[in-house]
């Protein structure tokens, strides 16, 4: 009861903020839970200059453009941007800055907020108050709604256009062309007076006009612009229906992931995870033939689709955005090679795609998650032949001695690409690895990896399920029964890789050993023996639990990428493994450590690529889909309730 009262008071306060500019309240009130409970979910305040390219921003609906909120100490009276997510350029510091017609008073900030799927700002001067909010309608267009209590009317101009921009204006539309081929249009209502020269534009409403809508649109070509002109005019004339759809979409996301029995601060983690995934959604463009999710829109080197990243994203998206989850998988299979291989990563410029290696096979897990939430047998039937071909590829191209146990490898014989194929690029277990040739286009590491073969055992189990759903017979190899015993090192009490040369274990326990417990192929005796290491505070039971390598390994590096920091997918697998074998209370305690100790997770900091093992410090890329996916799934499975506070270990 107390939690519900707090939520009601918070929501009332937020609505009253909107009421200061408008007599209409948000249309979301029919929902049990809605976006306005989650104000300031992320801090994206940045007033940019042209050199800023590492940035987290407000973006939605698969768009390739984004916006930031202005900093209070560098105030711009408009949302900053647009920013080109693919080409990492700002079209303007603010393409639409709002003022009061004929008034010279400087607008000063009152408030800014980032809600799921919406940004909001309010500012004022002695002459009046202006409120602005922005929502993405689709991948091309964001609608800016502006209201004022001043009778003078509203004015619009841009702040600091990119120096390479060429401006044109026709009737009620300003078009900004960049030499890279990307185009921005600013479309105003027909009652707007618009003037423009080669440097900037000025638009004004009629005196007495207190509301205006501006469509800010992003296109990759003149052809795409022409195809959307009529739609933009329709949006300007009929914004309510499209905005209602935006509200329904976002509140639908929340309804699917929130739990009434969860702590409010953990609800925020779930919502922040959803916001992160949807912010990284990109629509099809050039070499990306289907929509999908990128690892992070905040950094340029992650603007593409990666294989096992995509499987992870789709597994999380399945619960609230299943069509996006399906297309995310299809995008990678668009580039499946004739021999069944799924390549590492793909980009808008397909010449940059990496086919030197694959990635760990987790795609059947993602497909099964989608089926669990949708019961869509048609999708399973569609994907089954491609999934089976990929599964078989591992045994054809990555089993050097044909013993049914596979190795990570590469197409070019390099250890670099083979380590990429594992997904754990610089892991300690690969420090003394060599390469062995299987065929002209196939090389293996000289060690068999436990995580790879555990994943393959899981894929095998699910492929048999899919074959039944598809009305066919599974005809792939099945070595599932031998994996757990083959890789368990009795002396170490851990699952370890094995050398091909003599079968000896690479006895440096790391996160690859969590996988058999997550998959559920280990026996109870193996779990109970491994529990000694899992609960040892000098090894895996660290401040943030379950690092990538045992913390007492002399090679462990707290900032060493896969050589020490916490990756939340691996922590998720370890925690889920504990649940699988009956250690639910222990799993909840470790879950609480993650939620409470990862820096900024409950506040407004972005979710990061990885975290410090001993201090929870945010590391590497922000706004990271991979971590968000596993936080969301961890929230889904945790037993922590709003009235429970388990003791820390």
VEXMARMI-422693 format. One line per 3 residues: their letters; for each residue z, y, x of C-alpha. Coordinates in nm, 3 decimals, always signed. Layout:
BEGIN
A	Z:Y:X ~ ...
% end
This chain:
BEGIN
XXX	+0.000:+0.000:+0.000 ~ +0.094:+0.242:+0.281 ~ -0.242:+0.180:+0.455
XXX	-0.436:+0.259:+0.134 ~ -0.241:+0.583:+0.080 ~ -0.320:+0.697:+0.436
XXX	-0.690:+0.617:+0.385 ~ -0.693:+0.813:+0.056 ~ -0.532:+1.119:+0.216
XXX	-0.773:+1.108:+0.511 ~ -1.075:+1.077:+0.284 ~ -0.954:+1.364:+0.064
XXX	-0.923:+1.587:+0.369 ~ -1.275:+1.507:+0.482 ~ -1.423:+1.570:+0.138
XXX	-1.245:+1.905:+0.115 ~ -1.415:+2.002:+0.441 ~ -1.753:+1.946:+0.281
XXX	-1.642:+2.132:-0.032 ~ -1.594:+2.447:+0.175 ~ -1.972:+2.472:+0.190
XXX	-2.079:+2.293:-0.127 ~ -1.953:+2.213:-0.473 ~ -2.100:+1.862:-0.457
XXX	-1.895:+1.584:-0.298 ~ -2.047:+1.292:-0.103 ~ -2.223:+1.036:-0.321
XXX	-2.043:+0.742:-0.162 ~ -1.739:+0.739:-0.384 ~ -1.841:+0.425:-0.575
XXX	-1.790:+0.223:-0.256 ~ -1.453:+0.070:-0.170 ~ -1.505:+0.168:+0.193
XXX	-1.743:+0.437:+0.311 ~ -1.857:+0.628:+0.617 ~ -1.626:+0.928:+0.567
XXX	-1.320:+0.716:+0.652 ~ -1.453:+0.698:+1.008 ~ -1.491:+1.055:+1.130
XXX	-1.548:+1.120:+1.500 ~ -1.625:+0.755:+1.564 ~ -1.784:+0.856:+1.896
XXX	-1.776:+1.169:+2.108 ~ -2.139:+1.272:+2.161 ~ -2.077:+1.640:+2.230
XXX	-2.325:+1.763:+2.487 ~ -2.514:+2.090:+2.512 ~ -2.790:+1.971:+2.744
XXX	-3.006:+2.126:+3.006 ~ -3.343:+1.980:+3.105 ~ -3.195:+1.766:+3.384
XXX	-2.964:+1.556:+3.162 ~ -3.114:+1.211:+3.106 ~ -2.809:+0.983:+3.084
XXX	-2.689:+1.057:+2.735 ~ -2.544:+0.893:+2.427 ~ -2.673:+1.050:+2.110
XXX	-2.701:+1.033:+1.733 ~ -2.998:+0.818:+1.642 ~ -3.064:+0.574:+1.360
XXX	-3.318:+0.370:+1.164 ~ -3.502:+0.255:+1.476 ~ -3.602:+0.606:+1.580
XXX	-3.714:+0.690:+1.933 ~ -3.550:+1.035:+1.912 ~ -3.185:+1.135:+1.923
XXX	-2.955:+1.436:+1.893 ~ -2.617:+1.542:+2.030 ~ -2.345:+1.765:+1.892
XXX	-2.308:+2.095:+2.080 ~ -2.004:+2.156:+2.298 ~ -1.759:+2.413:+2.163
XXX	-1.758:+2.598:+2.497 ~ -2.141:+2.600:+2.509 ~ -2.204:+2.644:+2.139
XXX	-2.548:+2.618:+1.987 ~ -2.559:+2.658:+1.610 ~ -2.769:+2.350:+1.559
XXX	-2.784:+1.987:+1.659 ~ -2.905:+1.955:+2.019 ~ -3.241:+1.789:+2.071
XXX	-3.457:+1.607:+1.989 ~ -3.426:+1.384:+2.293 ~ -3.702:+1.131:+2.371
XXX	-3.519:+0.802:+2.422 ~ -3.813:+0.627:+2.589 ~ -3.931:+0.908:+2.817
XXX	-3.584:+1.067:+2.871 ~ -3.685:+1.427:+2.801 ~ -3.540:+1.699:+2.581
XXX	-3.794:+1.868:+2.357 ~ -3.552:+2.159:+2.321 ~ -3.190:+2.238:+2.370
XXX	-3.195:+2.273:+1.990 ~ -3.526:+2.263:+1.801 ~ -3.353:+2.403:+1.492
XXX	-3.079:+2.662:+1.541 ~ -2.952:+2.810:+1.215 ~ -2.839:+3.165:+1.144
XXX	-2.794:+3.410:+0.858 ~ -3.102:+3.616:+0.774 ~ -3.086:+3.968:+0.910
XXX	-2.736:+3.918:+1.052 ~ -2.665:+3.956:+1.421 ~ -2.314:+3.812:+1.423
XXX	-2.270:+3.514:+1.653 ~ -2.175:+3.195:+1.471 ~ -1.866:+3.030:+1.617
XXX	-1.774:+2.664:+1.570 ~ -1.527:+2.550:+1.304 ~ -1.573:+2.173:+1.323
XXX	-1.810:+1.897:+1.428 ~ -1.797:+1.530:+1.330 ~ -1.988:+1.209:+1.390
XXX	-1.967:+0.971:+1.095 ~ -2.152:+0.639:+1.080 ~ -2.512:+0.743:+1.015
XXX	-2.439:+1.115:+0.984 ~ -2.354:+1.416:+1.200 ~ -2.191:+1.727:+1.059
XXX	-2.106:+2.074:+1.182 ~ -1.960:+2.390:+1.034 ~ -1.961:+2.739:+1.183
XXX	-1.876:+3.087:+1.067 ~ -1.895:+3.459:+1.138 ~ -1.762:+3.767:+0.963
XXX	-2.069:+3.749:+0.737 ~ -2.030:+3.392:+0.615 ~ -2.013:+3.020:+0.683
XXX	-2.286:+2.765:+0.754 ~ -2.257:+2.388:+0.714 ~ -2.516:+2.145:+0.851
XXX	-2.549:+1.770:+0.825 ~ -2.820:+1.537:+0.945 ~ -2.926:+1.188:+0.838
XXX	-3.216:+0.972:+0.953 ~ -3.443:+0.874:+0.666 ~ -3.659:+0.638:+0.869
XXX	-3.772:+0.582:+1.227 ~ -3.985:+0.897:+1.220 ~ -3.780:+1.155:+1.035
XXX	-3.431:+1.300:+1.020 ~ -3.339:+1.535:+0.736 ~ -3.130:+1.841:+0.818
XXX	-2.941:+1.980:+0.518 ~ -2.809:+2.335:+0.553 ~ -2.580:+2.530:+0.319
XXX	-2.416:+2.870:+0.335 ~ -2.184:+3.083:+0.124 ~ -2.370:+3.398:+0.232
XXX	-2.624:+3.559:-0.004 ~ -2.837:+3.696:+0.281 ~ -3.029:+3.369:+0.318
XXX	-3.086:+3.142:+0.617 ~ -3.290:+3.181:+0.934 ~ -3.417:+2.914:+1.175
XXX	-3.546:+2.923:+1.531 ~ -3.534:+2.705:+1.842 ~ -3.318:+2.735:+2.154
XXX	-3.485:+2.668:+2.492 ~ -3.801:+2.466:+2.435 ~ -3.900:+2.226:+2.711
XXX	-4.126:+2.419:+2.951 ~ -4.409:+2.167:+2.900 ~ -4.416:+2.203:+2.521
XXX	-4.718:+2.350:+2.341 ~ -4.638:+2.498:+1.998 ~ -4.859:+2.527:+1.692
XXX	-4.778:+2.631:+1.335 ~ -4.956:+2.577:+1.008 ~ -4.818:+2.679:+0.669
XXX	-4.461:+2.544:+0.662 ~ -4.475:+2.318:+0.971 ~ -4.417:+2.378:+1.343
XXX	-4.568:+2.117:+1.574 ~ -4.448:+2.071:+1.933 ~ -4.675:+1.872:+2.166
XXX	-4.562:+1.722:+2.495 ~ -4.817:+1.616:+2.761 ~ -4.679:+1.258:+2.749
XXX	-4.831:+1.223:+2.400 ~ -4.506:+1.249:+2.203 ~ -4.500:+1.502:+1.919
XXX	-4.222:+1.671:+1.720 ~ -4.279:+1.840:+1.385 ~ -4.038:+2.074:+1.205
XXX	-4.126:+2.090:+0.836 ~ -3.969:+2.350:+0.606 ~ -3.981:+2.404:+0.231
XXX	-4.275:+2.592:+0.082 ~ -4.054:+2.893:+0.004 ~ -3.992:+2.952:+0.377
XXX	-4.154:+3.243:+0.560 ~ -4.274:+3.110:+0.898 ~ -4.408:+3.292:+1.202
XXX	-4.487:+3.142:+1.541 ~ -4.625:+3.242:+1.878 ~ -4.678:+3.026:+2.187
XXX	-4.312:+3.068:+2.286 ~ -4.113:+3.007:+1.968 ~ -4.105:+3.022:+1.590
XXX	-3.895:+3.206:+1.331 ~ -3.842:+3.082:+0.977 ~ -3.649:+3.249:+0.694
XXX	-3.553:+3.162:+0.339 ~ -3.568:+3.411:+0.054 ~ -3.259:+3.635:+0.014
XXX	-3.001:+3.465:-0.204 ~ -3.109:+3.117:-0.098 ~ -2.797:+2.920:-0.001
XXX	-2.948:+2.577:+0.066 ~ -3.237:+2.448:+0.273 ~ -3.371:+2.118:+0.398
XXX	-3.566:+2.072:+0.722 ~ -3.750:+1.753:+0.819 ~ -3.747:+1.688:+1.194
XXX	-4.003:+1.421:+1.277 ~ -4.101:+1.234:+1.593 ~ -4.439:+1.073:+1.658
XXX	-4.597:+0.889:+1.949 ~ -4.953:+1.000:+1.870 ~ -5.164:+1.238:+1.663
XXX	-5.278:+0.941:+1.453 ~ -4.919:+0.854:+1.364 ~ -4.851:+1.218:+1.275
XXX	-5.149:+1.238:+1.040 ~ -5.049:+0.915:+0.869 ~ -4.704:+1.057:+0.787
XXX	-4.780:+1.412:+0.675 ~ -4.777:+1.337:+0.304 ~ -4.454:+1.139:+0.334
XXX	-4.281:+1.432:+0.504 ~ -4.377:+1.666:+0.220 ~ -4.251:+1.409:-0.028
XXX	-3.919:+1.395:+0.155 ~ -3.882:+1.772:+0.147 ~ -3.949:+1.778:-0.227
XXX	-3.738:+1.470:-0.310 ~ -3.458:+1.438:-0.054 ~ -3.187:+1.304:-0.288
XXX	-3.330:+0.956:-0.336 ~ -3.391:+0.903:+0.036 ~ -3.046:+1.035:+0.128
XXX	-2.891:+0.804:-0.131 ~ -3.068:+0.513:+0.035 ~ -2.925:+0.617:+0.371
XXX	-2.577:+0.625:+0.216 ~ -2.626:+0.284:+0.055 ~ -2.755:+0.133:+0.379
XXX	-2.463:+0.256:+0.589 ~ -2.194:+0.178:+0.336 ~ -2.356:-0.163:+0.296
XXX	-2.317:-0.219:+0.670 ~ -1.948:-0.128:+0.645 ~ -1.885:-0.343:+0.338
XXX	-2.019:-0.643:+0.530 ~ -1.800:-0.604:+0.839 ~ -1.472:-0.448:+0.724
XXX	-1.170:-0.648:+0.614 ~ -0.897:-0.513:+0.387 ~ -0.632:-0.704:+0.582
XXX	-0.720:-0.563:+0.924 ~ -0.537:-0.292:+1.116 ~ -0.707:+0.048:+1.065
XXX	-0.755:+0.095:+1.439 ~ -0.930:-0.243:+1.456 ~ -1.148:-0.140:+1.163
XXX	-1.257:+0.151:+1.382 ~ -1.355:-0.092:+1.657 ~ -1.566:-0.287:+1.409
XXX	-1.734:+0.029:+1.280 ~ -1.790:+0.165:+1.630 ~ -1.956:-0.167:+1.717
XXX	-2.190:-0.136:+1.419 ~ -2.270:+0.226:+1.510 ~ -2.346:+0.120:+1.868
XXX	-2.583:-0.157:+1.761 ~ -2.766:+0.059:+1.508 ~ -2.788:+0.348:+1.758
XXX	-2.968:+0.107:+1.991 ~ -3.214:-0.009:+1.723 ~ -3.573:+0.083:+1.815
XXX	-3.875:+0.035:+1.592 ~ -4.193:-0.135:+1.716 ~ -4.390:+0.080:+1.957
XXX	-4.679:+0.002:+2.192 ~ -4.588:-0.321:+2.376 ~ -4.285:-0.388:+2.156
XXX	-4.456:-0.558:+1.863 ~ -4.148:-0.596:+1.647 ~ -3.839:-0.380:+1.603
XXX	-3.533:-0.479:+1.797 ~ -3.220:-0.363:+1.977 ~ -3.205:-0.233:+2.334
XXX	-2.896:-0.275:+2.555 ~ -2.817:+0.098:+2.570 ~ -3.005:+0.411:+2.464
XXX	-2.784:+0.613:+2.699 ~ -2.949:+0.504:+3.026 ~ -3.317:+0.484:+3.106
XXX	-3.320:+0.143:+3.276 ~ -3.207:-0.029:+2.954 ~ -3.488:+0.089:+2.728
XXX	-3.646:-0.249:+2.652 ~ -3.561:-0.587:+2.504 ~ -3.395:-0.863:+2.709
XXX	-3.390:-1.226:+2.600 ~ -3.026:-1.335:+2.599 ~ -2.918:-0.984:+2.510
XXX	-3.140:-1.012:+2.203 ~ -2.988:-1.345:+2.105 ~ -2.641:-1.192:+2.125
XXX	-2.739:-0.882:+1.928 ~ -2.901:-1.092:+1.656 ~ -2.593:-1.312:+1.624
XXX	-2.383:-1.001:+1.552 ~ -2.645:-0.828:+1.335 ~ -2.677:-1.136:+1.115
XXX	-2.368:-1.037:+0.915 ~ -2.483:-0.687:+0.816 ~ -2.851:-0.631:+0.916
XXX	-3.018:-0.975:+0.901 ~ -3.379:-0.850:+0.882 ~ -3.331:-0.652:+1.202
XXX	-3.171:-0.963:+1.354 ~ -3.479:-1.170:+1.266 ~ -3.724:-0.916:+1.405
XXX	-3.518:-0.881:+1.722 ~ -3.581:-1.252:+1.784 ~ -3.948:-1.232:+1.686
XXX	-3.997:-0.950:+1.936 ~ -3.911:-1.176:+2.230 ~ -4.116:-1.468:+2.096
XXX	-4.420:-1.239:+2.070 ~ -4.442:-1.295:+2.447 ~ -4.366:-1.668:+2.458
XXX	-4.589:-1.828:+2.724 ~ -4.813:-2.128:+2.648 ~ -4.571:-2.361:+2.829
XXX	-4.284:-2.248:+2.601 ~ -4.109:-2.008:+2.840 ~ -3.942:-1.696:+2.697
XXX	-3.967:-1.424:+2.957 ~ -3.676:-1.214:+3.078 ~ -3.755:-0.872:+2.931
XXX	-4.024:-0.665:+2.761 ~ -4.096:-0.292:+2.740 ~ -4.311:-0.042:+2.554
XXX	-4.543:-0.062:+2.856 ~ -4.610:-0.435:+2.869 ~ -4.730:-0.402:+3.230
XXX	-4.361:-0.362:+3.320 ~ -4.251:-0.686:+3.151 ~ -4.064:-0.931:+3.372
XXX	-4.194:-1.290:+3.357 ~ -4.041:-1.397:+3.691 ~ -3.756:-1.566:+3.507
XXX	-3.617:-1.648:+3.166 ~ -3.259:-1.603:+3.042 ~ -2.987:-1.846:+2.927
XXX	-3.088:-2.032:+2.607 ~ -2.877:-1.899:+2.322 ~ -3.146:-1.828:+2.065
XXX	-3.071:-2.121:+1.834 ~ -2.716:-1.990:+1.807 ~ -2.856:-1.656:+1.687
XXX	-3.095:-1.823:+1.442 ~ -2.809:-2.033:+1.307 ~ -2.596:-1.721:+1.258
XXX	-2.882:-1.567:+1.058 ~ -2.918:-1.882:+0.850 ~ -2.542:-1.894:+0.788
XXX	-2.545:-1.541:+0.644 ~ -2.879:-1.556:+0.459 ~ -2.956:-1.924:+0.388
XXX	-3.315:-1.830:+0.478 ~ -3.479:-2.167:+0.542 ~ -3.821:-1.997:+0.565
XXX	-3.711:-1.817:+0.881 ~ -3.579:-2.140:+1.030 ~ -3.910:-2.314:+0.954
XXX	-4.103:-2.021:+1.101 ~ -3.910:-2.028:+1.426 ~ -3.856:-2.402:+1.473
XXX	-4.176:-2.492:+1.665 ~ -4.124:-2.201:+1.907 ~ -3.755:-2.278:+1.951
XXX	-3.831:-2.642:+2.026 ~ -4.103:-2.547:+2.277 ~ -3.858:-2.319:+2.459
XXX	-3.591:-2.588:+2.464 ~ -3.832:-2.845:+2.609 ~ -3.952:-2.596:+2.870
XXX	-3.614:-2.608:+3.044 ~ -3.639:-2.982:+3.104 ~ -4.003:-2.961:+3.215
XXX	-3.970:-2.662:+3.453 ~ -3.599:-2.646:+3.548 ~ -3.486:-3.006:+3.612
XXX	-3.565:-3.059:+3.979 ~ -3.454:-3.421:+4.014 ~ -3.530:-3.523:+3.652
XXX	-3.177:-3.637:+3.579 ~ -3.149:-3.448:+3.251 ~ -2.934:-3.173:+3.405
XXX	-3.111:-2.838:+3.444 ~ -3.089:-2.556:+3.696 ~ -3.152:-2.185:+3.673
XXX	-3.465:-2.083:+3.858 ~ -3.770:-1.858:+3.874 ~ -4.148:-1.862:+3.857
XXX	-4.192:-1.698:+4.198 ~ -3.942:-1.894:+4.409 ~ -3.708:-1.602:+4.471
XXX	-3.333:-1.634:+4.444 ~ -3.320:-1.281:+4.305 ~ -3.516:-1.380:+3.994
XXX	-3.327:-1.709:+3.964 ~ -2.996:-1.521:+3.960 ~ -3.140:-1.290:+3.694
XXX	-3.229:-1.601:+3.493 ~ -2.861:-1.696:+3.487 ~ -2.780:-1.350:+3.349
XXX	-2.497:-1.327:+3.604 ~ -2.702:-1.156:+3.871 ~ -2.462:-1.145:+4.168
XXX	-2.206:-1.409:+4.065 ~ -1.991:-1.557:+4.344 ~ -2.109:-1.909:+4.259
XXX	-2.458:-1.815:+4.387 ~ -2.348:-1.687:+4.728 ~ -2.482:-1.990:+4.917
XXX	-2.760:-2.097:+4.683 ~ -3.109:-2.197:+4.798 ~ -3.434:-2.256:+4.609
XXX	-3.633:-2.578:+4.549 ~ -3.994:-2.601:+4.434 ~ -4.069:-2.795:+4.115
XXX	-4.430:-2.681:+4.056 ~ -4.658:-2.392:+4.149 ~ -4.496:-2.176:+3.880
XXX	-4.151:-2.333:+3.872 ~ -3.860:-2.324:+4.115 ~ -3.497:-2.427:+4.072
XXX	-3.173:-2.326:+4.237 ~ -3.030:-2.607:+4.445 ~ -2.732:-2.630:+4.211
XXX	-2.686:-2.740:+3.850 ~ -2.506:-2.485:+3.633 ~ -2.247:-2.580:+3.375
XXX	-2.310:-2.285:+3.143 ~ -2.686:-2.351:+3.127 ~ -2.639:-2.715:+3.035
XXX	-2.363:-2.638:+2.786 ~ -2.595:-2.389:+2.616 ~ -2.871:-2.652:+2.609
XXX	-2.630:-2.900:+2.449 ~ -2.556:-2.641:+2.180 ~ -2.926:-2.568:+2.131
XXX	-2.990:-2.941:+2.096 ~ -2.725:-2.972:+1.825 ~ -2.871:-2.680:+1.631
XXX	-3.233:-2.789:+1.673 ~ -3.143:-3.118:+1.506 ~ -2.997:-2.916:+1.216
XXX	-3.309:-2.698:+1.199 ~ -3.538:-3.002:+1.207 ~ -3.362:-3.135:+0.899
XXX	-3.397:-2.799:+0.724 ~ -3.766:-2.783:+0.820 ~ -3.831:-3.137:+0.701
XXX	-3.933:-3.268:+1.041 ~ -3.791:-3.482:+1.321 ~ -3.633:-3.350:+1.641
XXX	-3.818:-3.505:+1.938 ~ -3.663:-3.320:+2.232 ~ -3.444:-3.460:+2.510
XXX	-3.072:-3.494:+2.441 ~ -2.822:-3.516:+2.728 ~ -2.539:-3.349:+2.538
XXX	-2.290:-3.634:+2.568 ~ -2.281:-3.630:+2.948 ~ -2.241:-3.256:+3.013
XXX	-1.864:-3.209:+2.982 ~ -1.760:-3.499:+3.203 ~ -2.040:-3.429:+3.452
XXX	-1.926:-3.073:+3.522 ~ -1.547:-3.105:+3.496 ~ -1.382:-3.094:+3.837
XXX	-1.060:-3.290:+3.799 ~ -0.919:-3.156:+4.124 ~ -0.967:-2.791:+4.028
XXX	-0.904:-2.847:+3.657 ~ -1.211:-2.639:+3.570 ~ -1.576:-2.666:+3.478
XXX	-1.785:-2.587:+3.789 ~ -2.148:-2.591:+3.902 ~ -2.258:-2.883:+4.121
XXX	-2.476:-2.890:+4.434 ~ -2.795:-3.094:+4.411 ~ -2.769:-3.206:+4.774
XXX	-2.453:-3.416:+4.737 ~ -2.318:-3.360:+4.386 ~ -2.014:-3.172:+4.514
XXX	-1.852:-2.904:+4.299 ~ -1.878:-2.533:+4.374 ~ -1.506:-2.499:+4.323
XXX	-1.471:-2.124:+4.273 ~ -1.363:-2.105:+3.908 ~ -1.547:-1.840:+3.710
XXX	-1.644:-1.744:+3.358 ~ -1.916:-2.010:+3.341 ~ -1.625:-2.250:+3.287
XXX	-1.544:-2.091:+2.949 ~ -1.874:-2.209:+2.799 ~ -1.795:-2.577:+2.728
XXX	-1.487:-2.469:+2.530 ~ -1.688:-2.214:+2.329 ~ -1.959:-2.473:+2.260
XXX	-1.693:-2.730:+2.177 ~ -1.820:-3.010:+2.401 ~ -1.506:-3.040:+2.616
XXX	-1.236:-3.287:+2.516 ~ -0.877:-3.186:+2.443 ~ -0.754:-3.321:+2.775
XXX	-0.997:-3.094:+2.963 ~ -0.885:-2.793:+2.760 ~ -0.518:-2.868:+2.818
XXX	-0.579:-2.901:+3.192 ~ -0.787:-2.581:+3.208 ~ -0.518:-2.400:+3.011
XXX	-0.314:-2.385:+3.332 ~ -0.580:-2.156:+3.485 ~ -0.658:-1.972:+3.161
XXX	-0.294:-1.861:+3.121 ~ -0.225:-1.791:+3.489 ~ -0.184:-1.415:+3.535
XXX	-0.314:-1.439:+3.892 ~ -0.637:-1.603:+3.775 ~ -0.772:-1.553:+3.420
XXX	-0.481:-1.414:+3.216 ~ -0.527:-1.065:+3.359 ~ -0.451:-0.723:+3.204
XXX	-0.780:-0.752:+3.018 ~ -0.811:-1.130:+2.980 ~ -1.080:-1.358:+3.116
XXX	-1.266:-1.192:+3.403 ~ -1.595:-1.317:+3.548 ~ -1.418:-1.491:+3.836
XXX	-1.057:-1.593:+3.896 ~ -0.872:-1.276:+3.997 ~ -0.714:-1.438:+4.303
XXX	-1.051:-1.531:+4.454 ~ -1.075:-1.337:+4.785 ~ -1.428:-1.233:+4.688
XXX	-1.318:-1.089:+4.353 ~ -1.420:-0.722:+4.330 ~ -1.278:-0.508:+4.051
XXX	-1.604:-0.311:+4.039 ~ -1.835:-0.592:+4.144 ~ -2.055:-0.635:+3.835
XXX	-2.039:-1.017:+3.784 ~ -1.787:-1.062:+4.066 ~ -1.468:-0.956:+3.889
XXX	-1.493:-0.713:+3.595 ~ -1.454:-0.813:+3.232 ~ -1.770:-0.882:+3.034
XXX	-1.675:-0.901:+2.669 ~ -1.918:-1.182:+2.586 ~ -1.736:-1.405:+2.833
XXX	-1.395:-1.296:+2.704 ~ -1.518:-1.368:+2.350 ~ -1.625:-1.716:+2.456
XXX	-1.288:-1.788:+2.618 ~ -1.091:-1.661:+2.317 ~ -1.312:-1.857:+2.075
XXX	-1.270:-2.162:+2.296 ~ -0.893:-2.134:+2.259 ~ -0.933:-2.119:+1.882
XXX	-1.159:-2.425:+1.886 ~ -0.890:-2.633:+2.051 ~ -0.598:-2.525:+1.834
XXX	-0.454:-2.235:+2.038 ~ -0.500:-1.977:+1.762 ~ -0.183:-1.778:+1.828
XXX	-0.271:-1.753:+2.195 ~ -0.624:-1.644:+2.102 ~ -0.484:-1.367:+1.882
XXX	-0.259:-1.240:+2.159 ~ -0.552:-1.221:+2.399 ~ -0.761:-1.051:+2.130
XXX	-0.492:-0.788:+2.090 ~ -0.494:-0.727:+2.464 ~ -0.867:-0.657:+2.450
XXX	-0.840:-0.421:+2.153 ~ -0.537:-0.237:+2.287 ~ -0.618:-0.216:+2.656
XXX	-0.992:-0.154:+2.693 ~ -0.999:+0.217:+2.770 ~ -1.103:+0.437:+2.476
XXX	-1.188:+0.146:+2.247 ~ -0.966:+0.263:+1.959 ~ -1.045:+0.629:+2.024
XXX	-1.380:+0.808:+2.042 ~ -1.508:+0.676:+2.377 ~ -1.831:+0.473:+2.380
XXX	-1.822:+0.096:+2.418 ~ -1.916:+0.010:+2.778 ~ -2.106:-0.262:+2.957
XXX	-1.794:-0.402:+3.123 ~ -1.430:-0.315:+3.187 ~ -1.183:-0.317:+3.474
XXX	-0.989:-0.643:+3.493 ~ -0.660:-0.486:+3.599 ~ -0.675:-0.145:+3.432
XXX	-0.923:-0.162:+3.140 ~ -1.132:+0.114:+3.296 ~ -1.478:+0.167:+3.144
XXX	-1.754:+0.050:+3.381 ~ -2.133:+0.067:+3.401 ~ -2.349:+0.168:+3.101
XXX	-2.198:+0.332:+2.789 ~ -2.305:+0.267:+2.428 ~ -2.363:-0.098:+2.517
XXX	-2.493:-0.335:+2.249 ~ -2.383:-0.651:+2.428 ~ -2.015:-0.554:+2.429
XXX	-2.039:-0.415:+2.075 ~ -2.183:-0.744:+1.948 ~ -1.895:-0.950:+2.082
XXX	-1.628:-0.703:+1.975 ~ -1.768:-0.723:+1.623 ~ -1.765:-1.103:+1.628
XXX	-1.416:-1.103:+1.778 ~ -1.294:-0.880:+1.493 ~ -1.455:-1.119:+1.245
XXX	-1.267:-1.420:+1.376 ~ -0.931:-1.273:+1.473 ~ -0.623:-1.365:+1.273
XXX	-0.445:-1.035:+1.345 ~ -0.349:-0.875:+1.015 ~ -0.244:-0.521:+0.930
XXX	+0.120:-0.631:+0.897 ~ +0.132:-0.838:+1.216 ~ +0.201:-0.725:+1.571
XXX	+0.207:-1.026:+1.805 ~ +0.403:-0.992:+2.124 ~ +0.203:-0.928:+2.439
X	+0.182:-1.212:+2.689
% end
